[in-house]
Amino acid sequence: MSEEIVFYHNPRSRASMVHLMLEECGANYRIVHVDLEKREQKSPEFLKLNPMGKLPTIVDRGVVVTETPAIIAYLADIHPEAGLAPPVGDPARGTWYRWLFFGGSCFEPAILDVATGRPAPDPGMAGYGSYEQVLEALKAALTPGPWLLGEQFSAADVYVGSEINWAMMFGAPGLKGEKVFDDYVARLTSRPTYQRLTAQAGA
Ligand SMILES: N[C@@H](CCC(=O)N[C@@H](CS)C(=O)NCC(=O)O)C(=O)O
């Protein structure tokens, strides 16, 4: 069995997306719970690992990986048997990178505009354009679906699908009630991994 990955986690954080990915990969991991209310993420020990003092953070064979999409891509690569990343050299890998990066660099800032009510910048200046443009791009990417790579479920869906699911939960406009997003999230959340983690969280 591969060496144990140390996963710094709090279920009320972006780390949940990494938790889902660890399960999808069948990874060998150990959870270290980080209490965000007690600000354990800002302790000197934790800041040595991640100077941002943020979750998720993983340590694999002595190497620290942070930033949710980077961790998810890394896990897909070290677990090729899970089939969650097209191989290097396959053109589908381009599509996979595209949506993983889109999640971090476009969906994230756009959804933060909406969640915080902060004024959206000029769409021509903002790398993500506008919230509406981001949703249109995702709609097109998920049509006909069922996944971002078409028939193949991948790590890009773990990340982007989880982000959309989270945004729906807090009622971000233009998501719930849109068939393409409703169906996509329903597919993701009906997977055994998601169901298992939800049952564990409930227990
Ligand atoms: N760019 C990071 C963002 C991580 C992040 O902001 N995590 C939040 C929880 S969702 C956090 O740890 N906040 C605690 C803090 O900043 O004190 C990623 O994509 O993983």
The ligand as a Gaussian input file, in Angstrom:
#p B3LYP/6-31G(d) Opt

LIG

0 1
 N       -6.858000      29.023000      -2.633000
 C       -7.214000      28.109000      -1.592000
 C       -8.250000      28.750000      -0.678000
 C       -8.310000      28.039000       0.648000
 C       -9.199000      28.744000       1.649000
 O       -9.506000      29.941000       1.522000
 N       -9.596000      27.995000       2.679000
 C      -10.395000      28.569000       3.753000
 C      -11.501000      27.593000       4.129000
 S      -12.626000      27.298000       2.789000
 C       -9.562000      28.699000       5.015000
 O       -8.754000      27.856000       5.320000
 N       -9.822000      29.760000       5.776000
 C       -9.249000      29.951000       7.054000
 C       -8.441000      31.222000       7.194000
 O       -8.089000      31.829000       6.189000
 O       -8.169000      31.561000       8.327000
 C       -7.724000      26.785000      -2.173000
 O       -8.195000      26.780000      -3.312000
 O       -7.616000      25.748000      -1.528000

